[in-house]
Amino acid sequence: VGVHGGRDAGFDGGPDAFDFCDRCDVNATCDGSTCTCMSGFVGDGRTCAPHALGFRAVDSYIKASNTGDDDWFGGVALSRDGTTLAVGAVFEDSSGTDVGSAPNEFTSDSGAVYVYRRSGLSWVFEAFIKGHTTENGDAFGSALALSADGSTLVVSAPQEDTPTGGINPLPGEGAPGSGAVFVYTRVAGTWGFEAFIKASNTDSNDLFGAALALSNDGNEL
C-alpha cells in the first residue's frame, strides 16, 4: 500500500476494518471519505497524473469542421512544442485543393488535413488543407509530420497517380498508386502550399509517402 498524504481518518486499526484511503492514488491526499490529487497532479483522486505544461487529464474533444460518414478523422501529428496539431481524414470527400477551400462531397476518399493551434488551455481551428492534386481515392492525410515549432507540415497521399517524378511536376493520372508528398508552411499565422513531391523513379503502386519523417527545423524530409 502506498503512503498517502493526510491519511488520518477512516481507519480504526482493527484487523477487519475497511480503509477508504487505500483507494487513493499515491499522489493524492485522503480525509477518510474523499481522495484529492495533490498540487501538480490532476485526476479523480484514485488516479492522478502530472499536471504538466497546463494540460489537463482530458484536454479537448475535437471533431472535423465538416464531419462526414466514414471520413476516418483521427490520424495525428503534434509539433514538438505542443502548440500545433494536424489531424488527417484520409477518406474525406471534398474536391478543393491546397488551403482554405470550401468543403463538399464531390471527390470520394480524396482525403484532407485539419490544423489546430493551442491558445492558452484551448485548441482553435487554424486550417482546412487538401492536396495540391486532389482526385478520387488519393488518401491524402495518410501520413503526417510537423516541424518542432509546427510551422512546416508534410502530408502524404500514397494513392496519388501522377506519373512524373521530381519536385512540382505537372499533375496527371498515369501511374495509379504511385504516391506523393505535399509540403505546407505557416507564415504569420497563415498556411500556404509550398511543394508537390514525387519519387525520382515514380511508378505505379509504389505508395510513395506511406511513411514520413521531418527534421525538427523542417528543412529535411
N, C-alpha and C positions, 0 to 999 in steps of 0.2 A: 504494500500500500504506500502511495506517495505521501509526502508531507505537505499539508495544505495550510496556507496562512490563515490565522484566525480561527482554527478549529478549537472552539472552547465550549461548544454546546451540542446537544443532540446525542450524547453518548453517556450512558450511566455506568460504564465499566463492567457490566455483567457479561458473562461468557456468551449469553444468547441475545444480547442487545443488538439492535439494528443501528448502525451509524450512518445517517443520511449523507454525511460528508464524504464517505467512501465513493460516492457517485461523482464527485467533483474532479475536474482536471487538476493536475499538479500545479498549473499556473492560475488557479482560482482560489479565492477565499470562501469560507463557509461559515454561516451564522447558525447552523443547525437545521435550517429548512430551505436555504437558498444558496446556490452556487453562483459566484460572481467573478468574472475574469479580472485578473489583476491589471494594473496600469501597464499599457504597452501591448495588451493582448485583446482580441475580440472573439466573441462566440457566446454560446448559451450557458457557459459555466461548466458544463460537463465536458465540452470540448472547447479549447481556447487556442487560437493561432496568433502569431506575432502580428501586430498592427504596424506593418512596415510601409513607409512612404505614403501614408494616408489611405492605403487600400483597406477596404472592409471585407468581412467574411464573404458576403455576396455583394460584389461591387456594382454590377449593372446587368440588365437583361436587354439584349439588343436584337432587333429584328430588321430585316431589309426594309428600305423605304417603299419598295414596290413588291412586297411579298406575293409570290405566286405558287401554285401547286408544283411540287417536285423540282423546285429551283436548287435545292441542296445548298442553301446558305449555311456557311459554318466553317469552311477551311480557313485558318487564320495565320497571320504573321504579325508579330508585335515588335516594334523598334526596341533597341537595347535600352533606351532611356525611358521606356514605358509610356510614352506620350502619344504614339501613333499606332493605330490598329487597322490592319487591312483584312477584309473578310471576302473570300471567294464564294460565288454561287455558280457552279460550273454548268448548270442546266437552265440558267436564266435565259429568257427568250427575246430580249429587246434587239432591235435592228440597228441601233445607233453605233457610232464609232467614237473612240477617244473619251474625252472628259465632258460630263455635263449634258449628254444627250437625253431626250425625253424617253422614259420607259414605255415599252409597248409589248406586244406579243407576236411580233412578225417574223422572228428568226429563231426557230426552235433550237434549244440547247447550245446557243452561241456562247453563253456564259457572261458573267460580269463580276466586278470587284467593287466593294464599298469601303471607303476610308473614313475612319473616325479619329477624332483628336481629343485628348484628355484636357479638360478645362476644370481646374480645381479637383473636386471629388466626382465630377460627372464626365460622361463622354458625349461629344457632339458630332453630328454627321458633317463630313467635310467634302466628300466627292463620290460621284457615281461614275465608274470607269468601265468602258467597253474596249474591246480590241480595236486595233487600227484597221483591221481587215475583216470585220465581222461577217461571218457566214454561218449557216446552219451547222450545228454539230461541232463547232470548234473547241468547245470545252475550255474557253478562256477562264482563267482563275483556278486551274487545276493545281498549280504550284505558285507560291508567293514568297517574296523575300523583301525585307526592308533594310536600309542602311541604319546605322546605330542611332542617328538623330531623326530617322523617319522621313527624310526629305527626298529619298530615292526609293522607288518601288519598281520591282521587276515581277512580271506576270507571265506565266506560260499558257499557251493554247496548244497542247500536244496533238490535237486533231486538225490543226490548220493545214491548208492544202497548197500553198504557193510553191511552185516547182523550182524557183530560182533561189540560189544561196546568197549569203552575204548580209551586209547591213543596208537596210532600207531598199530592198529590191521592189520591183513593180509587183503588186499583189496579183495572184492568179489562182487557178484551180486545177493544176495539172499533176499534183503529187499528193494524193489523199493520205492524210495521217502523217505527213512529214513533220509537222510541228513547227512552232515559232515561239519566240520570247519577245515581249514588249517592255520598254522602259519608260517610266513616267517620273517627272521630278516636280517638287513643290518649291515655288519661289514666292516669297512674300505672302504665304498662305494660299496660293493658287496652284493647282495641279495642271500640268500640261504634258502632252506626248513628247517623247524625246527620240526613241529609236525602235525600229522593227528589225528583229534579228533572226536570221535563218542560219542553219548549219552551212558550212562552206561546201559540203558534199551532199546536200539535201536529197532525200529520196523518199518514196512512198513508205508509209508505216514506220518511219524512224522514231516517231514520238519525241522529237527534239523538244526539250524543256520539261520533260516529265519530272525532273528533279532540278532544283535551283540552289545556288549559294551566292551570296553577295558580300563583298568586303564591308567592314564597318564604315569606311569612308564613302562607299557607294561607287568606287572607281573601277572595281574589278568584279566581273561576273563569271 
